[in-house]
Amino acid sequence: MVKAPTKQASVVGDVVRKTLNLPKTDFPMRANATVREPQLHARTVTELYATQEKQRKGVAPTFFLHDGPPFANGSLHTGHFLNRVLKDIINRYKLQRGYHVHYVPGWDCHGLPIEIKALEKLKLPRDKVRTLYSSSHHTLHETCQLDPIDIRKHSRALALDAVESQKKDLMRWGVLADWSGGKGTRYLTMDPEYEVRQYDVFKSMVKDGLIVQGYKPVYWSPSSGTALAESELEYQDDHVSSSAYVRFPVKSASAALAAFPNVKGRIMYLVTDRLISMARSDLEYAIVEVAPGQLDLVAVALVDEYKATLNQPPPAEWPRFHRFVTPKLPNPETPTFCCGYVVLLGDHVTTDAGTGVVHTAPAHGQEDYFAWMAHHAQHHSDNTITCLVDEKGWFVTPKPRNPETPTKSSHLTYAGCYTAEAGADLAGLFVQTQGTAKVLEQLAQSGALVSVSEITHRFPYDWRTKKPILLRATKQWFAKLDSLHALGHQV
């Protein structure tokens, strides 16, 4: 049994308690988070944004944060969380520095990702959706019996659902903004008002000469049938491609090569959808004897690596070669594909692998394209580029060339003898599979193929369809931003 404290003990306790200087607080004993958190959330998010909008707008300097909108095609993920938190830190920092913060969240409601999601919601299999979007909208209508207006209706409903779901997440994360839902507190790219404003901006850009049409390589998805931005690419590390060493005979030799009448070829390290060859101006090259009477052109730094690719053992006195530098390579001003291949110079050629002479296809690579354009600008010649791969990734049937037409670079429009010799067999073959196999077969039959191997490497894929992409020259509309960048760097 516990005895109750006596009156004397209580008096002593009061005296001792008065000797302690303990802090006093109104904090509750329990956090009561279910009640307190919503109160603090409202005070530090919506109410805070509204207060600074009322007190600082037109008085303090305004800080604008233009937000790149997320796609309205699903739930937010960890990447969105990181993105929003970093931007929210910036806004709150500017708020503490005395600025009026203007931040309007928005959503991108257009594009294939939303339409593909809508079609899948209509119970269309994903592989069928990919096939449909690789073809025209006429095929889409005929195959799935859906009018484009119906597809847009379903896409719009899906986008609105995603907007509301993502908005709840952003509010729960405490992102500083006006979440009241009033006019001007958010933007959707499918709103007519927003579209009109964008048309006005685009009209101004056209008027100022900032919108131009160009023909150059872009990322192209055969599975989606559309061009892709870099942000729409996913890279996979286990992509397998064919890598080949190919020997081409030297047709027109410079003085340095003329001293070697038995030169058989120029060796290229290539992947099998390319034309023309490219070397580097500051690399040292050699004429290497790979067999009695057979001489090949290889970068000095890669002679030993090239030896390992040969199907036959080299002479006992290997390596035996003559050195010279790139400017002495044959480099005719005007390439004529039915007569030979031009050698261009490019700084992107390395000695990491290969032979120091690489494949070049202006229609299938950014660096190749710029090297091609620079070459023709230097020689004031026709820079016409032909892409022999269609929007589905197939080799196209070439137009016949008029044999009476003078041989000049403009005949690239008809793809010249490249298509006359190989195009008929390649037409209709997918470039990354059957087309590659056919090219290797033709090279082997002609005796040009030195060796071929499979390489596993990092390669870009379409983030929507998870299929590999191509670099393919197409007509696209481009915004010329150089002048705007210059203005942006002015103080």
Helices and strands as residue ranges (DSSP letters): H 7-18, H 33-44, H 46-56, E 62-64, H 78-96, E 100-102, E 106-107, H 112-121, H 126-133, H 137-144, H 148-172, E 187-188, H 192-207, E 211-221, E 226-228, G 230-232, E 233-248, H 255-258, E 263-270, E 275-279, E 284-291, E 294-299, G 300-302, H 303-309, E 321-325, G 326-328, E 343-345, E 358-360, H 366-379, G 409-414, H 416-418, I 419-423, H 424-426, H 434-446, E 449-462, E 470-479, H 482-488
